Amino acid sequence: MNSKLKLLLKNLYGGLSLVFFAFATIFLYSCGSTKNTVAAPSEVSEFSKKQLSNGIPVIFKQNRGSKIVVLKMVFEGGTSAIDRTMSGIENLTLDLMLRGSEKYPYAKIQQLEYEKSFSFSSSSGKDYSTIGFVCIQRDLAEVLDIFSECLMHPQFLESDFNQKMVEAASAISARKADPSGALGTAITKSVFKNHPYETSSLITEDSLPNIKLNLVLGTYQELLSALRIKIIVVGNFNSELINDFTGELEASFGSIQRKAFSLPKIPKVFVNAETLRIANEQAGDTGYVAGLFSCPSRNDADYIPFAIATMYLDDLLFSQVREKAGAVYSINTGVLGGKEFVAVLSGYKVTDKENFKKAVFDTILSYDEKAIEQKLSQYKNKYISSLFSSSQSASGVASNIISSIEYYGAEDAYMHRVDSVQSVNARQVIDAYKKYVLPVAQRNNAQWVIVDGKDNLQKYDF
């Protein structure tokens, strides 16, 4: 690992108090020269873009004043690029990549994680997957060395693979037994049937017998293509550190080949108005219900109005179905998907099964346009607060950058989301409510999935 990078980090962050004193002196007395000091991070623009020799883009996001660095390597495609019969194999592959290399066995990595307070993580999603680390900036050079060894020279020990498969089998049994898990599995199988999103990030009952270690090795080789990789770095950098760290990334990952890869096409998600009833002994006398219905894509002009409309709907459902009717313990709305969405209305622990549908439908039909107008500012503030809360940590910033690139084509798209929310008017929200929410009650235009005790399933009027 480059000793120059270590020296820069030591000078800039190891002797931080001395640097602060020097800058304070310059500020107070407006004298002296910074010619021989390390360049201030403020001299770097919000985003800096670099590229490795194999074409892998590297995007640096300035996080001024922070001592933490987050690095995320993004793999295009996600689970949608994998057949459903191999569900979970990408997530397993990423996990095993972090189980050590010949130079850094897993036990050694665990020891170093404790000593240096860094952490590795990975995740597999519908449209992309990530692997990366969080560390204190002064340890960046050492942590990158460990991380790159795991990525470029993973061991893929058979003992680790067998352990993960045992854990997967146990998790499958737990999900089947748990009503919430059974509901989630049923939703994926039904609403995403014959859709790329039908492939789960988790190993499923169907895919468990199909996954073998040699196929994991094949998935690893498919992931390691420069054509499907991006690197996101969030930290407090000056221009010299950016250039030197890019050199370290080149030394670590510049040899990754540009293997052919085509992103899967993601069609719009459609739902049908059928009802699925699933018996589950663990549910007892309480039900778990989901109503799936069509909604706009994230890039549609009426997506934000729709999102605000569901905030209003959540308030209605809470006050009418939970508090007034006492039909359910918890009820709310949300969306499932990635590039394409499907909306979901979920009821957790339904007790009044016979009247649940009527309570929900009556509530949807009872909307008040004036109430939407009066509460619009409140909902906008709530929406904006959720956007800012996700950016309170360096990891959250990295996630926002990745999502912005993948779904909006620009790394800073999340920073402009506030303007989009503020521009929404009440008429747009009302129209979105009428277009997407009202049909659920007017024409029963939703697919309902019900998990409950066997004797209770027919009590629901869907």
C-alpha positions in Angstrom: 0.0 0.0 0.0 1.2 3.5 -1.0 3.2 5.0 1.9 2.5 8.5 0.4 -1.2 8.0 1.1 -0.5 6.9 4.7 1.7 10.0 5.2 -0.9 12.4 3.8 -3.5 10.9 6.1 -1.2 11.1 9.1 -0.3 14.7 8.4 -3.9 15.8 7.7 -5.8 13.8 10.3 -3.3 12.5 12.7 -2.1 16.0 13.5 -5.5 17.5 13.2 -5.2 20.0 16.1 -2.0 21.4 14.6 -3.7 21.9 11.2 -6.7 23.6 12.9 -4.4 25.9 14.8 -2.6 26.8 11.6 -5.8 27.7 9.8 -7.1 29.6 12.8 -4.0 31.7 12.8 -4.3 32.5 9.1 -8.0 33.4 9.6 -7.4 35.6 12.6 -4.4 37.6 11.4 -4.8 37.3 7.6 -1.1 36.8 7.2 1.3 34.0 6.3 1.0 31.5 3.4 -0.6 28.1 2.9 1.9 27.2 0.2 3.6 24.5 2.2 0.5 23.2 4.0 -1.9 20.4 3.0 -4.7 21.9 0.8 -7.9 22.5 2.7 -10.8 20.2 2.0 -12.9 23.2 1.3 -10.9 23.7 -1.9 -12.5 20.6 -3.3 -15.9 20.8 -5.1 -18.9 18.9 -3.7 -18.4 16.0 -6.2 -15.1 14.9 -7.8 -15.1 12.3 -10.6 -12.2 10.1 -11.5 -11.9 7.0 -13.7 -9.7 3.9 -13.5 -7.8 2.7 -16.5 -10.4 -0.1 -17.1 -13.2 2.5 -17.2 -14.5 2.0 -13.6 -15.9 5.4 -12.5 -15.0 6.7 -9.1 -17.1 9.4 -7.5 -15.9 11.3 -4.4 -18.4 13.2 -2.3 -17.1 15.8 0.0 -18.2 15.4 3.6 -16.6 18.4 5.3 -15.3 18.0 8.8 -15.9 14.3 9.0 -13.3 11.8 10.2 -15.2 8.9 8.6 -14.8 7.5 5.1 -17.4 5.3 3.4 -16.5 3.4 0.3 -19.2 1.5 -1.7 -18.5 -0.6 -4.8 -21.7 -0.9 -6.8 -22.5 -3.8 -9.1 -25.1 -3.1 -11.8 -27.9 -5.6 -12.3 -28.8 -6.9 -8.9 -31.2 -9.8 -8.4 -33.1 -8.9 -11.6 -30.1 -10.2 -13.6 -30.4 -13.7 -11.9 -33.0 -16.4 -12.6 -35.4 -16.9 -9.7 -34.3 -20.5 -9.3 -31.0 -19.1 -8.1 -32.4 -16.6 -5.7 -30.0 -15.5 -3.0 -26.8 -16.6 -4.8 -25.5 -13.0 -5.3 -26.1 -12.1 -1.7 -24.3 -15.2 -0.6 -21.4 -14.6 -3.0 -20.9 -11.0 -1.7 -21.1 -12.3 1.9 -18.5 -15.0 1.2 -16.2 -12.5 -0.5 -15.8 -10.8 2.9 -15.0 -14.0 4.7 -11.3 -13.4 4.2 -8.4 -14.0 1.8 -5.1 -15.9 2.0 -3.4 -12.7 3.2 -6.2 -11.8 5.6 -8.0 -14.9 7.0 -11.4 -14.1 8.5 -10.2 -14.4 12.1 -7.5 -11.8 11.3 -10.1 -9.4 9.7 -12.3 -9.7 12.8 -9.3 -8.8 15.0 -8.4 -5.8 12.9 -12.0 -4.7 12.7 -12.0 -4.5 16.5 -8.7 -2.8 16.8 -9.2 -0.2 14.1 -13.0 0.2 14.4 -13.9 -0.4 10.8 -16.6 -2.6 9.3 -17.3 -4.4 6.0 -20.8 -4.8 4.6 -22.6 -6.0 1.5 -26.2 -6.1 0.2 -28.0 -7.5 -2.8 -30.9 -5.4 -4.2 -33.3 -5.6 -7.1 -31.4 -3.4 -9.5 -27.9 -3.3 -8.0 -25.8 -4.7 -5.3 -23.1 -3.2 -3.1 -20.0 -4.2 -1.1 -17.9 -1.8 0.9 -16.5 -0.5 4.2 -16.7 2.3 6.8 -13.5 3.3 8.5 -11.8 6.2 10.3 -10.0 8.2 7.7 -6.5 7.8 9.2 -6.8 4.0 8.6 -8.1 4.3 5.1 -4.9 2.9 3.4 -4.8 -0.2 5.6 -8.5 -0.9 5.4 -8.5 -0.5 1.6 -5.7 -3.1 1.5 -7.7 -5.6 3.5 -10.9 -4.9 1.4 -9.1 -5.2 -1.9 -7.5 -8.5 -0.9 -11.0 -9.9 -0.1 -12.4 -8.7 -3.4 -9.6 -9.7 -5.6 -8.5 -12.9 -3.8 -11.4 -14.3 -1.8 -10.9 -17.8 -0.3 -14.5 -19.1 -0.8 -13.8 -21.9 1.7 -16.2 -24.9 1.5 -16.6 -24.8 5.3 -17.9 -21.2 5.1 -20.2 -22.1 2.2 -21.7 -25.0 4.2 -22.2 -22.9 7.2 -24.0 -20.2 5.2 -26.3 -22.8 3.6 -27.2 -24.2 7.0 -28.0 -20.7 8.1 -30.1 -20.1 5.0 -32.1 -23.3 5.6 -32.8 -22.2 9.1 -33.9 -18.7 7.9 -36.3 -20.2 5.4 -38.0 -22.3 8.1 -38.2 -19.2 10.3 -39.8 -17.1 7.5 -42.4 -19.8 6.8 -43.3 -20.1 10.4 -43.5 -16.3 10.9 -46.8 -14.8 9.5 -45.0 -11.6 8.4 -42.3 -13.6 6.6 -44.9 -15.8 5.0 -46.7 -12.7 3.8 -43.6 -11.2 2.3 -42.8 -14.4 0.5 -46.3 -14.7 -0.9 -46.2 -11.0 -2.1 -43.0 -11.6 -4.0 -44.3 -14.8 -5.6 -47.6 -13.3 -6.6 -47.2 -9.6 -7.6 -43.8 -10.2 -9.2 -44.6 -13.5 -10.9 -42.8 -13.7 -14.3 -41.2 -10.4 -13.6 -37.4 -9.8 -13.1 -38.2 -8.8 -9.5 -39.5 -12.3 -8.8 -35.9 -13.2 -7.9 -35.3 -12.7 -4.2 -32.1 -11.4 -2.6 -32.6 -14.2 0.0 -32.1 -17.9 -0.6 -35.6 -19.4 -0.9 -37.0 -22.8 -0.5 -37.0 -23.3 -4.3 -33.4 -22.1 -4.8 -31.8 -23.7 -1.8 -31.1 -27.1 -3.4 -29.8 -25.4 -6.6 -27.0 -23.4 -5.1 -23.6 -25.0 -5.1 -20.1 -23.6 -4.4 -19.0 -23.8 -8.0 -22.0 -21.7 -9.0 -21.0 -19.2 -6.3 -17.6 -19.0 -7.9 -19.2 -18.4 -11.3 -21.3 -15.6 -9.9 -18.2 -14.0 -8.4 -16.6 -14.0 -11.9 -19.7 -12.5 -13.4 -19.7 -9.7 -10.8 -16.1 -8.8 -11.4 -16.6 -6.9 -14.6 -15.5 -3.3 -15.0 -18.5 -2.7 -17.2 -20.9 -3.2 -14.2 -18.9 -1.5 -11.4 -18.9 2.0 -9.9 -17.1 3.1 -6.8 -18.5 5.8 -4.5 -16.3 7.4 -1.8 -17.7 9.8 0.9 -15.1 11.6 3.1 -13.3 14.7 3.9 -10.7 14.9 1.2 -8.4 17.5 -0.4 -7.3 17.3 -4.0 -4.0 15.6 -3.2 -5.7 12.9 -1.2 -8.3 12.3 -4.0 -5.6 11.9 -6.6 -3.5 9.6 -4.4 -6.4 7.5 -3.3 -7.5 7.1 -6.9 -4.0 5.8 -7.6 -4.5 3.2 -4.8 -7.9 2.2 -6.3 -6.2 1.8 -9.6 -3.6 -0.5 -8.1 -6.3 -2.5 -6.3 -9.0 -2.7 -9.0 -7.5 -1.4 -12.3 -6.9 -5.0 -13.4 -10.6 -6.0 -13.4 -11.5 -6.9 -16.9 -14.3 -5.4 -19.0 -16.5 -8.5 -19.4 -19.6 -8.1 -21.5 -22.8 -7.3 -19.4 -26.3 -6.2 -20.4 -28.6 -4.7 -17.9 -32.0 -6.5 -17.7 -35.0 -4.6 -19.0 -37.5 -3.9 -16.1 -41.1 -3.8 -17.3 -43.8 -2.0 -15.4 -45.4 -4.0 -12.5 -49.1 -4.9 -13.0 -51.4 -6.4 -10.4 -54.6 -8.4 -10.8 -57.6 -8.3 -8.6 -57.3 -11.8 -7.1 -57.1 -12.8 -3.5 -54.6 -15.2 -2.0 -55.3 -16.9 1.3 -52.4 -18.6 3.1 -52.9 -20.6 6.3 -50.3 -20.1 9.0 -50.5 -21.7 12.5 -48.3 -19.0 14.1 -50.8 -16.3 13.2 -53.3 -17.5 15.8 -56.3 -15.3 15.8 -54.7 -12.3 14.1 -54.3 -11.7 10.4 -51.6 -10.2 8.2 -53.0 -8.6 5.1 -51.5 -6.7 2.1 -53.4 -5.0 -0.7 -51.2 -4.5 -3.8 -52.2 -1.9 -6.4 -50.7 0.1 -9.3 -48.8 3.3 -8.7 -46.6 5.7 -10.7 -42.9 4.9 -11.4 -40.4 6.9 -9.5 -39.6 9.1 -12.5 -43.3 9.9 -13.3 -44.5 13.4 -12.8 -47.2 12.3 -10.4 -44.9 10.1 -8.2 -44.3 12.7 -5.5 -47.9 13.8 -5.5 -48.8 10.1 -5.1 -46.3 9.7 -2.2 -47.9 12.7 -0.4 -51.4 11.3 -1.1 -50.4 8.1 0.7 -49.2 10.2 3.7 -52.7 11.6 3.9 -54.2 8.1 3.5 -52.0 6.8 6.3 -53.5 9.4 8.6 -57.0 8.4 7.6 -56.4 4.7 8.0 -54.9 5.2 11.4 -57.7 7.3 12.7 -60.6 5.3 11.1 -59.5 1.7 10.8 -57.2 1.5 13.9 -58.5 4.0 16.4 -62.2 4.2 15.5 -63.0 0.7 14.2 -60.3 -1.1 16.3 -59.9 -3.5 13.4 -56.2 -3.7 13.3 -53.1 -3.1 15.4 -51.1 -1.3 12.7 -52.0 -0.2 9.1 -50.1 1.9 6.6 -49.1 2.2 2.9 -45.8 2.0 1.0 -44.2 0.9 -2.2 -42.2 -2.2 -3.3 -39.8 -2.5 -6.1 -36.8 -0.5 -7.5 -36.9 1.0 -11.0 -40.6 0.1 -11.1 -42.9 0.2 -8.1 -46.1 -1.4 -6.9 -48.0 0.2 -4.0 -49.0 -1.8 -0.9 -51.5 -1.2 1.8 -50.6 -3.5 4.8 -52.5 -4.4 7.9 -50.5 -5.9 10.8 -52.4 -8.0 13.3 -56.0 -7.7 11.9 -58.5 -8.7 14.6 -61.9 -7.7 13.1 -61.7 -9.9 10.0 -65.3 -9.6 8.9 -65.3 -5.8 8.9 -61.7 -5.1 7.9 -62.4 -4.7 4.1 -65.4 -2.4 4.7 -63.5 -0.2 7.2 -60.6 0.2 4.7 -62.8 0.9 1.7 -65.0 3.3 3.6 -61.9 5.2 4.8 -60.5 5.5 1.3 -63.8 6.8 0.0 -64.1 9.4 2.8 -61.2 11.5 1.6 -61.6 15.3 2.0 -60.1 17.6 -0.6 -60.0 20.6 1.8 -58.2 18.5 4.4 -55.5 17.6 1.8 -55.1 21.3 1.0 -54.9 22.3 4.6 -52.3 19.6 5.5 -50.2 19.9 2.3 -47.4 21.9 4.0 -47.3 19.4 6.8 -46.9 16.5 4.5 -44.2 18.3 2.4 -42.2 19.0 5.6 -42.5 15.3 6.6 -41.3 14.2 3.1 -38.4 16.6 3.2 -37.5 15.6 6.7 -37.3 12.0 5.6 -34.9 13.0 2.8 -32.6 14.9 5.1 -32.7 12.2 7.8 -31.2 9.7 5.4 -28.2 12.0 4.8 -27.2 12.5 8.5 -24.5 9.8 8.2 -21.8 9.2 5.7 -23.3 5.8 4.9 -26.7 7.5 4.3 -25.1 10.0 1.9 -23.4 7.1 0.0 -26.7 5.3 -0.3 -28.4 8.5 -1.6 -25.7 9.0 -4.2 -26.0 5.4 -5.4 -29.8 5.6 -5.6 -29.5 8.9 -7.5 -27.1 7.5 -10.0 -29.0 4.3 -10.6 -32.5 5.7 -10.7 -32.1 9.4 -11.8 -28.8 9.3 -13.8 -27.0 11.9 -11.7 -25.1 11.6 -8.4 -26.5 14.8 -7.0 -30.2 14.1 -7.8 -31.1 13.6 -4.2 -29.9 17.1 -3.4 -32.5 18.6 -5.7 -35.4 16.4 -4.4 -36.5 19.1 -2.0 -37.3 21.5 -4.9 -39.4 18.8 -6.5 -41.4 18.3 -3.3 -41.9 22.0 -2.7 -43.3 22.5 -6.3 -46.2 20.1 -5.7 -49.6 21.7 -5.3 -52.8 20.4 -3.7 -54.6 19.7 -7.0 -51.8 17.3 -8.1 -52.0 15.4 -4.8 -55.8 15.2 -5.1 -55.6 14.0 -8.7 -53.0 11.4 -7.7 -55.3 10.2 -4.9 -58.2 9.8 -7.3 -56.2 8.1 -10.0 -54.3 5.5 -7.9 -56.0 5.2 -4.5 -59.7 5.5 -5.1 -59.9 2.6 -7.5 -58.8 0.3 -4.7 -62.2 0.9 -3.0 -64.3 1.9 -6.0 -63.6 -1.2 -8.1 -61.7 -3.4 -5.6 -58.8 -2.8 -8.0 -56.1 -4.5 -5.8 -54.6 -7.9 -5.2 -55.1 -9.0 -1.6 -52.8 -11.4 0.2 -54.0 -12.8 3.5 -52.1 -14.8 6.0 -54.0 -16.1 9.0 -55.1 -19.2 10.9 -56.7 -21.8 8.6 -60.2 -21.3 10.2 -60.1 -17.6 9.8 -59.1 -17.2 6.1 -62.7 -17.2 4.7 -63.8 -14.5 7.2 -62.2 -11.8 5.1 -64.6 -10.3 2.6 -62.1 -9.9 -0.3 
